[in-house]
């Protein structure tokens, strides 16, 4: 109602990282239960007014619909709703659900993956799986992850227990909800929603070894990649579509470029972009950190600065020198620690993530950056939400026992 979900200023403490505002949220599960009791009571009253004792009696009774207000609306002018509102004159069995919908999932790719991963699922014994994948194979890895979760819960399995190599073009929602302990190396390309809800697994998408494309200039995965991811890692040797890492709340990702609205509504995790971004980067981003390579110094024009600030990537040595210099001043030493802790290991963290990207994908772009690190590092920009940074600083102050300035 307030339309402030993207501004981190939610007055009732729901959509915010601000600890002061979050204290205002007084909701409990019992409130939701009570609300649905009221909903059920009102439904009973409406049904009684229509002379019906059960919902079954109302299914298919299109004559009960209030059609006049809708049909007479100016937007409906010229539309014929006769067939839509037609009342079928038949018995109850003809106008209600009588048979189960058929979902042809008996022979989907995940059945093969689950069968070959049986030793890992049963005893935790590491397995390696190789298979082909096609764009008709949707949500590949999701059913397998469900089997992992069923047996091992959110803890999953040790890293790379189920190591899968796939070749081809993946369908929608590739590696959705991938569980911890499952890693998928896709040699090919992905569609939209790769890594949706990533839950601890690792995703690698890279072009075939003999490809003639230039990966850092070519799309490798589609739109809305890592939507709602909570943890895990993803490495993409190529460019992602729009809304990359939207609503990411904990996953780590490296990509060689992305379209518009990158890191939109992101609340946690780390994203590294070693290429160009589209416009409106970081819109509604209230948490997490992004590192973006800004070779032509135009990134600030494409970044939405309503909730974030852009900083240089600092070197660890500079900050350690400051700490050493102020070593005798306990309070000042604490203040230096607090204000720089998020930056302190930026250089090391960024170098490590790009190194991992090279390791998993063989990226020539990553290799070039690492071999010329001293010249590339100053070209990276750190994107961090202002309120998120402030909340972390307050947590650090409390840990060090340093009073707020």
C-alpha positions in Angstrom: 0.0 0.0 0.0 2.8 2.4 0.8 4.7 1.4 -2.5 8.0 1.6 -0.7 9.1 -2.1 -1.0 12.0 -1.1 -3.2 13.2 1.9 -1.1 14.2 0.1 2.2 11.9 2.4 4.1 8.9 0.1 4.7 7.1 1.8 7.6 5.7 -1.5 9.0 9.1 -3.3 8.9 8.3 -5.9 6.2 10.4 -5.1 3.2 13.5 -3.5 4.8 17.0 -4.3 6.1 16.8 -1.4 8.6 16.9 -2.9 12.1 14.9 0.1 13.5 12.1 -0.4 11.0 12.1 -4.2 11.3 11.3 -3.9 15.0 8.0 -2.4 14.0 6.8 -5.7 12.4 4.5 -7.3 15.0 3.1 -10.0 12.8 2.8 -13.6 14.0 1.8 -17.0 12.4 -1.3 -16.9 14.6 -2.4 -13.7 12.9 -2.3 -15.4 9.5 -4.3 -18.4 10.8 -6.9 -16.1 12.3 -7.2 -14.2 9.0 -8.0 -17.4 7.1 -10.6 -18.3 9.7 -12.3 -15.0 8.9 -12.0 -15.7 5.1 -13.6 -19.1 5.7 -16.4 -17.6 7.7 -17.2 -15.0 5.0 -17.2 -17.7 2.3 -19.7 -19.7 4.4 -21.9 -16.6 4.6 -21.8 -16.0 0.9 -22.5 -19.6 0.2 -25.5 -19.6 2.6 -26.9 -16.5 0.8 -26.8 -18.5 -2.5 -28.4 -21.5 -0.9 -25.3 -23.7 -1.2 -24.0 -26.0 1.5 -20.7 -27.1 -0.2 -18.3 -25.6 -2.8 -19.0 -28.6 -5.0 -22.5 -27.3 -5.5 -21.1 -24.1 -6.9 -18.5 -25.5 -9.3 -19.5 -24.8 -12.9 -22.5 -22.7 -12.0 -21.7 -19.8 -14.3 -25.2 -18.3 -13.8 -24.1 -17.3 -10.3 -21.4 -15.0 -11.7 -22.1 -11.2 -11.5 -21.5 -10.5 -15.2 -23.2 -7.2 -15.8 -20.6 -4.8 -14.2 -17.8 -6.5 -16.0 -19.4 -6.8 -19.5 -20.7 -3.2 -19.4 -17.2 -1.8 -18.6 -15.9 0.4 -21.5 -12.8 -1.8 -21.8 -15.0 -4.8 -22.7 -16.9 -3.0 -25.5 -17.1 -5.2 -28.6 -16.1 -8.4 -26.8 -18.4 -11.4 -26.9 -18.5 -13.4 -23.7 -21.3 -15.7 -24.6 -19.2 -18.8 -24.8 -17.2 -17.9 -21.7 -20.3 -17.6 -19.6 -22.3 -20.5 -21.2 -24.0 -22.7 -18.7 -23.5 -26.4 -19.4 -26.8 -28.2 -18.9 -25.4 -31.5 -17.5 -25.0 -33.4 -14.3 -22.5 -32.5 -11.6 -19.9 -35.0 -13.0 -19.7 -33.2 -16.3 -19.0 -29.7 -14.9 -16.4 -30.5 -12.3 -12.9 -32.1 -12.0 -13.3 -35.8 -12.6 -9.8 -37.1 -13.7 -6.2 -36.3 -12.9 -4.2 -34.1 -15.2 -1.6 -36.0 -17.1 2.0 -34.8 -16.5 4.4 -36.7 -18.8 7.3 -36.8 -16.3 8.0 -40.5 -16.4 10.9 -40.2 -18.8 12.3 -36.7 -18.1 16.1 -36.2 -17.8 15.9 -36.1 -14.0 14.8 -39.7 -13.9 18.1 -40.7 -15.5 20.1 -38.4 -13.2 18.3 -39.8 -10.1 19.0 -43.4 -11.2 22.7 -42.8 -11.8 23.0 -40.8 -8.6 21.5 -43.7 -6.5 24.8 -44.5 -4.7 25.3 -40.9 -3.6 21.6 -40.6 -2.5 21.8 -43.9 -0.6 25.2 -43.7 1.1 26.8 -40.4 0.1 29.3 -42.1 -2.3 30.6 -39.6 -4.9 29.3 -40.2 -8.5 30.1 -38.6 -11.8 27.3 -38.5 -14.5 27.5 -37.5 -18.2 24.5 -36.9 -20.4 23.0 -34.9 -23.2 20.4 -32.2 -22.6 17.9 -30.6 -24.9 15.8 -27.4 -24.7 12.7 -29.7 -23.9 14.4 -30.7 -20.7 13.0 -28.2 -18.3 14.0 -27.7 -14.7 16.7 -30.2 -15.1 18.2 -31.0 -11.7 15.2 -29.9 -9.7 13.8 -33.4 -9.1 17.3 -34.7 -8.3 17.7 -31.9 -5.7 14.3 -32.9 -4.3 15.7 -36.4 -3.7 18.7 -34.9 -2.0 16.6 -32.7 0.3 14.3 -35.6 1.1 17.2 -37.6 2.5 19.6 -35.0 3.8 17.5 -31.9 4.3 18.9 -28.4 3.8 22.4 -29.6 4.7 22.6 -31.6 1.5 25.8 -33.5 0.6 29.5 -32.7 0.6 30.6 -30.6 -2.3 30.7 -32.4 -5.7 29.2 -35.6 -4.3 27.0 -35.6 -7.4 29.1 -34.2 -10.2 27.1 -33.9 -13.5 28.4 -32.9 -17.0 25.8 -32.1 -19.5 26.2 -31.2 -23.2 23.6 -29.3 -25.3 21.0 -26.6 -24.8 19.1 -26.6 -21.5 15.4 -25.8 -21.3 13.7 -23.3 -19.0 14.7 -23.2 -15.3 17.9 -25.2 -15.7 19.3 -26.3 -12.3 16.4 -24.8 -10.4 16.7 -25.2 -6.6 20.0 -27.1 -7.1 20.9 -28.6 -3.7 24.1 -28.5 -1.8 26.4 -31.3 -3.0 25.2 -31.3 -6.6 27.3 -29.6 -9.2 26.3 -29.3 -12.9 28.7 -28.3 -15.6 26.7 -27.4 -18.7 28.7 -27.3 -21.9 26.4 -25.5 -24.2 23.9 -22.8 -23.2 20.9 -22.2 -21.0 17.5 -20.5 -21.4 15.6 -18.2 -18.9 15.6 -18.8 -15.1 18.9 -20.7 -14.9 19.5 -21.4 -11.2 16.1 -20.2 -10.0 16.1 -20.7 -6.3 19.7 -22.0 -6.2 20.0 -23.7 -2.8 23.7 -24.5 -2.3 24.7 -26.3 -5.5 27.2 -25.1 -8.1 26.3 -24.3 -11.7 28.8 -23.8 -14.5 27.7 -22.9 -18.0 30.3 -22.6 -20.8 30.4 -22.9 -24.5 31.8 -26.0 -26.2 35.6 -26.3 -26.4 35.7 -25.9 -30.2 33.3 -23.0 -30.3 34.0 -20.2 -32.8 32.0 -17.6 -30.9 33.6 -14.9 -28.6 32.1 -15.9 -25.2 32.4 -12.5 -23.6 30.4 -11.0 -26.4 27.8 -13.8 -26.7 24.7 -14.7 -24.7 25.2 -17.9 -22.7 22.1 -17.8 -20.4 18.8 -16.1 -20.7 16.7 -13.7 -18.6 16.0 -13.8 -14.8 19.0 -16.0 -14.0 19.4 -16.9 -10.3 16.0 -15.6 -9.5 15.5 -15.9 -5.7 18.7 -17.9 -5.2 19.6 -18.4 -1.5 23.1 -20.0 -1.6 25.5 -21.7 -3.9 27.8 -20.7 -6.7 27.3 -20.0 -10.5 29.9 -19.3 -13.1 28.8 -18.2 -16.6 31.4 -17.9 -19.4 29.4 -15.5 -21.5 26.8 -12.8 -21.2 23.5 -13.2 -19.3 20.2 -11.6 -20.3 18.1 -9.1 -18.3 17.4 -9.1 -14.6 20.5 -11.2 -13.8 20.5 -12.2 -10.1 17.1 -10.6 -9.4 16.1 -11.2 -5.7 19.3 -13.1 -5.1 19.6 -13.4 -1.3 22.9 -15.4 -0.8 24.4 -17.0 -4.0 27.8 -16.1 -5.4 27.9 -15.6 -9.2 30.5 -14.5 -11.8 29.3 -13.5 -15.3 31.0 -11.8 -18.3 28.2 -9.3 -18.9 24.5 -8.8 -18.3 21.5 -7.0 -19.7 19.2 -4.4 -18.1 18.2 -4.5 -14.4 21.1 -6.6 -13.1 21.0 -7.3 -9.4 17.4 -6.0 -9.2 15.9 -6.4 -5.7 19.0 -8.3 -4.6 19.1 -8.8 -0.8 22.3 -10.8 -0.3 25.1 -12.7 -2.0 28.0 -11.5 -4.2 27.9 -10.9 -7.9 31.0 -10.2 -10.1 30.5 -8.8 -13.6 33.7 -8.9 -15.7 32.0 -7.1 -18.6 29.4 -4.5 -19.5 26.0 -4.2 -17.8 22.8 -2.9 -19.1 20.9 0.1 -17.7 19.2 0.3 -14.3 21.7 -1.9 -12.5 21.0 -2.4 -8.8 17.4 -1.1 -8.8 15.8 -1.9 -5.5 19.0 -3.6 -4.3 18.9 -3.6 -0.5 21.6 -6.2 0.3 24.6 -8.0 -1.0 27.6 -6.8 -2.9 28.4 -6.5 -6.7 31.7 -5.9 -8.3 31.5 -4.5 -11.9 34.4 -4.0 -14.3 34.1 -0.4 -15.6 36.7 -0.2 -18.3 35.2 2.9 -20.1 34.0 4.6 -16.9 30.4 4.7 -18.0 29.0 2.3 -15.4 27.7 5.1 -13.1 25.4 6.2 -15.8 23.8 2.8 -16.0 23.6 2.2 -12.3 20.4 3.1 -10.3 21.8 5.0 -7.4 18.6 5.4 -5.4 19.7 2.8 -2.9 23.3 2.0 -3.5 26.7 3.7 -3.7 29.6 3.0 -6.0 33.0 2.7 -4.4 36.5 1.7 -5.7 37.8 -1.7 -4.8 40.4 -1.2 -2.0 43.6 -3.1 -1.5 44.1 -5.0 1.7 47.6 -3.6 2.3 46.4 0.0 2.4 43.9 -0.8 5.2 46.3 -3.0 7.2 48.8 -0.1 7.2 46.2 2.2 8.6 45.4 -0.3 11.3 49.1 -0.7 12.2 49.5 3.1 12.3 46.6 3.5 14.7 47.4 0.4 16.7 47.8 2.3 20.0 44.5 4.0 19.8 42.0 1.2 20.7 38.8 3.2 19.9 40.2 4.6 16.7 41.6 1.2 15.7 38.0 -0.2 16.2 36.6 2.6 14.1 39.0 1.9 11.3 38.1 -1.8 11.5 34.4 -1.1 11.5 34.3 1.3 8.6 36.6 -0.7 6.4 35.8 -4.3 7.3 33.5 -4.7 4.2 36.3 -3.3 2.0 39.2 -4.9 3.7 39.3 -8.1 1.7 37.7 -6.8 -1.5 40.9 -7.2 -3.4 41.5 -10.8 -2.2 37.8 -11.8 -2.6 37.5 -10.4 -6.1 40.7 -12.0 -7.2 39.6 -15.4 -5.7 36.2 -15.3 -7.4 37.7 -14.5 -10.8 40.3 -17.2 -10.3 37.5 -19.7 -9.6 35.7 -18.5 -12.7 38.8 -19.3 -14.7 39.2 -22.7 -13.1 35.6 -23.8 -13.8 35.0 -22.2 -17.2 38.5 -21.8 -18.8 37.5 -18.1 -19.5 40.0 -16.2 -21.6 38.5 -13.0 -20.2 39.2 -14.1 -16.6 42.7 -15.2 -17.6 43.5 -11.8 -19.2 42.3 -9.9 -16.1 44.3 -12.1 -13.7 47.4 -11.9 -15.7 47.1 -8.1 -15.7 45.6 -7.7 -12.2 47.4 -4.5 -11.2 46.0 -2.7 -14.2 42.5 -4.2 -14.1 41.8 -4.0 -10.4 41.4 -0.2 -10.3 38.8 -0.5 -13.1 36.4 -2.5 -10.9 33.6 -0.7 -9.0 32.0 -2.0 -5.8 28.2 -1.6 -5.6 26.8 -1.8 -2.1 23.4 -0.7 -0.7 23.8 2.3 1.6 21.4 1.0 4.3 22.9 -2.5 4.1 26.3 -1.0 4.7 25.0 1.0 7.6 23.4 -2.1 9.2 26.7 -4.0 8.8 28.6 -1.2 10.4 26.3 -1.1 13.3 26.8 -4.9 13.8 30.5 -4.4 13.7 30.3 -1.5 16.2 28.4 -3.7 18.6 31.0 -6.5 18.1 33.9 -4.1 18.9 32.1 -2.2 21.6 32.7 1.1 19.8 30.2 3.9 20.3 28.3 5.3 17.3 29.7 8.5 15.9 
